[in-house]
Amino acid sequence: MDVWQLADDLGLTVRERRGMHRSGYAPGDDHIDLTPGMRGRILRGVICHEIGHHVLGHRPTEFGLIRKRQEQSANVWAAHTLITPDAYAEAEQHRNGHITSMAIELNVPDELVAIYRSTLLRTDQATYVRPRMGAAQFDHRVEVA
């Protein structure tokens, strides 16, 4: 997935800002500010995380619990946008579940691999991606061979 194209398709401007600050999404101005010096898979993950805030309709808040939930939601959105179930399964098999090795293969930050993994439910018969309460409430199911 080309996160630069995704940002452009959504009408977001991505810019690197000089000085001391953290990356972030400005909802009123439809732009993403990046901390200088980020590269590669870290940059890709941060851009996708900030796009997640936009797609999920997040607004800045000083209320800690809401902010924490927004950050978690944006991380899960980014993980599932950048990592497909098939790519994850292949990387997990080839890299024996080693998170950093998998992250390099998937071209994402280590954190997003760990987050993706945390959304899986493994049973004797199948692995479910993002399971929820109720029958057939999951994003993807992979049968165990």
C-alpha positions as CSV (number, residue, x, y, z in Angstrom):
1,M,0.0,0.0,0.0
2,D,1.3,3.4,-1.0
3,V,0.5,5.6,2.1
4,W,1.5,8.8,0.2
5,Q,-1.1,8.1,-2.5
6,L,-3.7,7.2,0.2
7,A,-3.1,10.5,1.9
8,D,-3.4,12.3,-1.4
9,D,-6.6,10.4,-2.3
10,L,-8.1,11.5,1.0
11,G,-7.1,15.2,0.4
12,L,-4.5,15.2,3.1
13,T,-1.2,17.1,2.8
14,V,1.8,15.4,4.4
15,R,4.7,17.7,5.4
16,E,7.8,17.4,7.5
17,R,8.1,20.2,10.1
18,R,11.4,21.4,11.4
19,G,11.9,21.9,15.1
20,M,11.0,20.0,18.2
21,H,7.5,18.4,17.9
22,R,5.8,15.1,17.5
23,S,4.0,13.9,14.4
24,G,0.3,14.5,14.3
25,Y,-2.9,15.0,12.3
26,A,-4.5,18.4,12.1
27,P,-8.2,17.8,11.4
28,G,-9.2,21.3,10.7
29,D,-6.4,21.9,8.2
30,D,-6.4,18.3,6.7
31,H,-2.7,17.9,7.0
32,I,-0.2,15.5,8.7
33,D,2.9,16.9,10.2
34,L,5.9,14.5,10.5
35,T,8.8,14.7,12.9
36,P,12.0,15.3,10.8
37,G,14.3,12.4,10.1
38,M,11.8,9.5,10.0
39,R,12.5,7.1,7.2
40,G,11.4,3.7,5.8
41,R,9.0,1.4,7.5
42,I,8.7,3.8,10.5
43,L,7.7,6.7,8.3
44,R,5.2,4.5,6.5
45,G,3.6,3.3,9.8
46,V,3.4,6.9,11.2
47,I,1.8,8.3,8.1
48,C,-0.8,5.4,8.1
49,H,-1.5,5.9,11.8
50,E,-2.2,9.6,11.2
51,I,-4.4,8.8,8.2
52,G,-6.2,6.5,10.6
53,H,-7.1,9.5,12.8
54,H,-8.5,11.2,9.8
55,V,-10.5,8.2,8.5
56,L,-11.9,7.5,12.1
57,G,-12.9,11.1,12.6
58,H,-10.8,11.7,15.6
59,R,-10.6,15.2,17.1
60,P,-7.9,16.5,19.5
61,T,-8.8,16.0,23.2
62,E,-7.2,16.7,26.5
63,F,-9.2,13.9,28.1
64,G,-6.6,11.1,28.6
65,L,-8.9,8.1,28.4
66,I,-10.4,9.3,25.1
67,R,-6.9,10.2,23.7
68,K,-5.6,6.8,24.6
69,R,-8.5,5.1,22.8
70,Q,-8.0,7.2,19.8
71,E,-4.3,6.3,19.6
72,Q,-5.2,2.6,20.0
73,S,-7.9,2.8,17.3
74,A,-5.5,4.6,14.9
75,N,-2.8,1.9,15.5
76,V,-5.2,-1.0,14.9
77,W,-6.5,0.8,11.7
78,A,-2.9,1.3,10.5
79,A,-2.0,-2.3,11.3
80,H,-4.9,-3.7,9.4
81,T,-4.5,-1.3,6.5
82,L,-0.8,-2.1,6.0
83,I,-0.9,-5.9,6.8
84,T,-3.1,-8.3,5.0
85,P,-4.0,-11.6,6.7
86,D,-2.2,-13.6,4.0
87,A,1.0,-11.5,4.2
88,Y,0.9,-11.8,8.0
89,A,0.5,-15.6,7.9
90,E,3.3,-15.9,5.4
91,A,5.7,-13.7,7.4
92,E,4.8,-15.4,10.7
93,Q,5.6,-18.8,9.1
94,H,8.8,-17.7,7.5
95,R,10.1,-15.7,10.4
96,N,8.9,-18.1,13.2
97,G,6.9,-15.4,14.8
98,H,9.9,-13.1,15.5
99,I,8.3,-9.6,15.5
100,T,11.2,-7.6,14.2
101,S,11.9,-10.0,11.4
102,M,8.2,-10.0,10.5
103,A,8.1,-6.2,10.6
104,I,11.0,-5.9,8.2
105,E,9.4,-8.4,5.8
106,L,6.0,-6.6,6.0
107,N,7.7,-3.2,5.8
108,V,6.0,-1.8,8.9
109,P,7.2,-0.8,12.4
110,D,7.5,-3.6,15.0
111,E,4.7,-2.0,17.0
112,L,2.2,-2.6,14.2
113,V,3.1,-6.3,13.9
114,A,2.5,-6.7,17.7
115,I,-0.8,-4.8,17.4
116,Y,-2.0,-6.9,14.5
117,R,-1.0,-10.0,16.4
118,S,-3.1,-8.8,19.4
119,T,-6.2,-8.7,17.2
120,L,-6.0,-12.4,16.4
121,L,-7.9,-15.2,18.1
122,R,-6.4,-18.6,17.6
123,T,-8.5,-21.8,18.2
124,D,-7.8,-25.5,17.3
125,Q,-9.7,-25.1,14.0
126,A,-8.9,-21.5,12.8
127,T,-7.3,-18.2,13.4
128,Y,-9.7,-15.2,13.4
129,V,-8.7,-11.6,12.5
130,R,-10.5,-9.0,14.7
131,P,-13.1,-11.3,16.2
132,R,-16.1,-9.7,17.9
133,M,-19.1,-11.1,19.9
134,G,-21.7,-13.0,17.8
135,A,-21.8,-15.6,15.1
136,A,-19.6,-14.9,12.1
137,Q,-18.3,-11.6,13.6
138,F,-14.8,-11.4,12.3
139,D,-12.8,-9.7,9.5
140,H,-11.0,-12.8,8.3
141,R,-10.8,-16.5,9.1
142,V,-7.9,-18.8,8.3
143,E,-8.4,-22.5,8.7
144,V,-5.7,-24.4,10.6
145,A,-4.2,-27.2,8.6
